[in-house]
Amino acid sequence: MSGFVYAPPSGAPVVIHVDHEVLVVDKPSGLLSVPGRGDDRADCLIARLRGAFPTVLLVHRLDLDTSGVMVFALTPHAQRHLSRQFEERQTKKVYVARLAGRLEPRTGRVDLPLIVDWPNRPRQKVDHAEGRPAQTDWRVMRASEDETRVRLMPVTGRSHQLRVHMAELGHPILGDPLYATGSAAEHPRLMLHAESLRFRHPDSGVQQGFSAPVPF
């Protein structure tokens, strides 16, 4: 991203839930999940959390531009347990996005394999020969001729999966600096939010669900 200047939003992250094993927070758009390359990208969500939660451990990530629910572990046991759930697709993630144009039909699945676009990193691309399997389910919430509000349910968890899959349908996520062009790219932020996340608690094994209000 030429000319990109990292200018994360200020303020402490909103804590949705905390107990002896897990920490659930609402990540703001524009803040890295983990440190990037270089001193100018050291400020990130996990670093901000470490002040109040010194034992915080990473389980998964959200893109810089994506907001919403993230879970962190507070013990090595919880990190192993939660990481396994993500790897084995036992978690349930629901995102809300605003897309360019009218997406039809009202429900469907994108099944397109993805691979990193090496000359254009961090971009990803569809590659039927070498790509890793990637599936995304969608459900339209409301639509006009210009725009569609949609819920996205990723079956797999590939990098930039939702962003590439929507762009491949011809309906890029509004405000996407990598995959949208023209007026669709001209928004104050990426219109993608991790609305809810369900997982089994690493101590009790009970299914728990957490959500964060959509800010757009």
Phi, psi and omega in degrees: 000095182293140179077006181287130175241124181282113181226076185293152177293150180273170175104156179285144177296149178281121178272123180271321183202142172213138171217198186287347183241324188230154177228124180243128184228165176255103181284131175282153173295142177095357179247127177296147174289319181227166182300143174266186179283129177100152182298330183288352180240027179282329179291124182202173184298313184294327177292321178293326180286333188297332178300315181270335183230082189299336183266010187301137182229144183284140175242315180209179182228159165241147176304154176314313188276350183270141176251170170122197192289127172228142175250137174240153175266151176249357176220155176302323177300313181296322179298315179298314184297311182291319180300321179296321179297319178294315181298322183266012176058038179267350176275159177236118182245136176233129179246155169245136180221154170252124185248155173286134175079182182262114179276127177224150356288188187286336176223156178177182178225134170264129178230087183224123182288144187238150176212156178293139177270085193309313181294342186238032179306145007272015181300148172247163180214161175283133178215105185288339181272314188248347187290158176272144182305140180210128179228139177226127173266145177229155175216117182290133175268310173200156185212147169236185178294331187266335192206149177231130170263127191222149169262134181243130181239096181291130175277320175252176184230051181284155177299131178060018187306309184296321183293315180291317182298318179292319178297322179293332175285351184088013181228071182299153175292131181299141178079011181280115183288345183257323191242352176258153178228164176061220184294333180296332181276345188270072176226156185293343180201168171290125183274064180221127186222129176281098189285319183211156180215131176241138177205167176272132180296132185294343179266306186271338186077001182282138176294131177230145178233139180226148181221160177226135184299143180286125186273007180221000000 
